[in-house]
Amino acid sequence: MRAAVRLLAWRVPVSVGLLGAISLAVYALLSLAPGSAERALLGTRPATPELIAAIRDRYHLDDPFLVQYTKWLGGVIRGDFGESLQTGEPVLARIAERLPITVGLAVYATLLILVIGVPLGLVAAARRGRAADRAVSTGAVLAVSAPSFAVGTLLLYVFGVRLAWFPVFGTGSGFMQQIHHLTLPAIALALSQIALITRQTRAAGLDVVGRDHLTFARARGLPGRVVWIRYALRGVALPVATSAGLVLGYSITGAVLIEVTFSLPGAGALIVEAVAAKDIPMVQGIALAAAGLTLLVNLFVDVSYLALDPRLRRRAAA
């Protein structure tokens, strides 16, 4: 517990500083986008001199850049991300409405990746150079080469339209219906990342296979299944946890095409709509929320290291 507190005391300020740097980059890049800020903020409304003046005053467009950014960041810290130019709703409220779908899809895909990828990696490591290893490696290459949106379209046509096993759009109501609706999108999102976890687990498994404690376990006559699950799996836990954090972060930010393909009303689809409508406050809010979630996932992975490896706990406590 003390080790986790010491780690958080160091990592939380670093993450907050990094999030601040990301917010500055997002604000600067959007301010440098082609076209006038007034025209983008006007949206479809008529460009009357009074309305333009009101917009310049509301968004502090006559102030220097750093003053504009400071005022915007102050509102963000207070929970005020502005209002959507499309609907007039608060940006934070729309993100809070859409984000759970994206997070649920990302978590579902990550669970599929771990449940499938880790056992396949261990099987490939245990049968190095054999037919099973070659089959897993070939499948991993094919999976990582398949674009997620193309896989999604194929799954949608085969299992949604032709076989009618899964719904082709929407999220359903209730936990089981949501799982049913998100299964195909999660598979499409997970397929290429399963290859990453499989290859990482195989490499880590090959690294631990010759260590003394595995040799001693085999010498005791323990079955191979027990040796790999009880001993080898612990040895690959740290690199797999690192890869899982990367996969979850990618799944959160990379769900845009999947949500559009399967007509899911998540944050990915929302940012596509916001970019198309030049809804600057919405784009800023979603980008900052995605960055915050990614940093939170990385922080969780760092803390999980302490639970997985007692040596790191002792080192952090010291």
TAJO-V472791 format. One record per run of one state. SS is the DSSP state (A for helix, B for strand, O for the rest). FROM is the first residue (numbers start at 1). TO is the last residue. If there is no record, write none. Layout:
BEGIN
ss-><SS & SS>
from-><FROM & FROM>
to-><TO & TO>
END
This chain:
BEGIN
ss-><O & A & O & A & O & A & O & A & O & B & O & B & A & O & A & O & A & O & A & O & A & O & A & O & A & O & A & O & A & O & A & O & A & O>
from-><1 & 2 & 32 & 37 & 43 & 49 & 59 & 65 & 78 & 83 & 84 & 90 & 91 & 127 & 131 & 145 & 148 & 163 & 175 & 209 & 212 & 220 & 224 & 236 & 237 & 254 & 256 & 262 & 267 & 277 & 280 & 309 & 310 & 318>
to-><1 & 31 & 36 & 42 & 48 & 58 & 64 & 77 & 82 & 83 & 89 & 90 & 126 & 130 & 144 & 147 & 162 & 174 & 208 & 211 & 219 & 223 & 235 & 236 & 253 & 255 & 261 & 266 & 276 & 279 & 308 & 309 & 317 & 318>
END
